[in-house]
Amino acid sequence: MAAEVKPVTEEKKSFPPRKPARLTTVRELSPETKGPVRILGIVVEARTGVALVQDVMDEVGHAASIPVTVEGTLEVAQKYMLIGEVTEKTTSKGKEMQLVATVAHNVDELDIKEFKQALNLEKQVLDYLRR
């Protein structure tokens, strides 16, 4: 008599699904910002593990900067898409926001003007489809 073959089952692990990181400007961030965010910025200052990044998606003259903690070193004057969580850090100047980046992707070749046009077109299409 042949032995009965039992199906191999995998133990089901439940991981909560990650929330998508919404694209935002530094100016719109606050210590109460929840969930992951995406920022497109240019590195103003950098050293290992930390960088000061200025927003490139905001209006000229209104672009804010934010300290970002990263793994490794970002290159000064390069554009990066940063994904991470906003935290508040106490410094000698008081409390300041910072972005703890889990992803830092160099997008220096990205044409910001075309990117903004594509985002605007996406918004128009979605608005049209929601009617």
Number of C-alpha atoms within 10 A of each C-alpha: 3 4 5 6 6 6 6 6 6 6 6 6 6 6 6 6 6 8 9 11 15 12 15 15 21 26 13 9 16 14 14 9 12 11 13 19 22 21 25 24 28 24 21 18 15 18 14 11 12 20 22 20 28 23 23 20 20 17 10 9 6 12 15 18 19 22 19 24 21 20 14 10 14 26 15 15 15 15 25 24 17 25 22 21 19 22 15 14 12 9 8 6 6 7 11 15 17 23 28 20 21 14 14 22 13 17 16 14 9 11 9 15 9 10 12 12 11 12 11 12 12 12 12 12 11 11 10 9 8 7 5
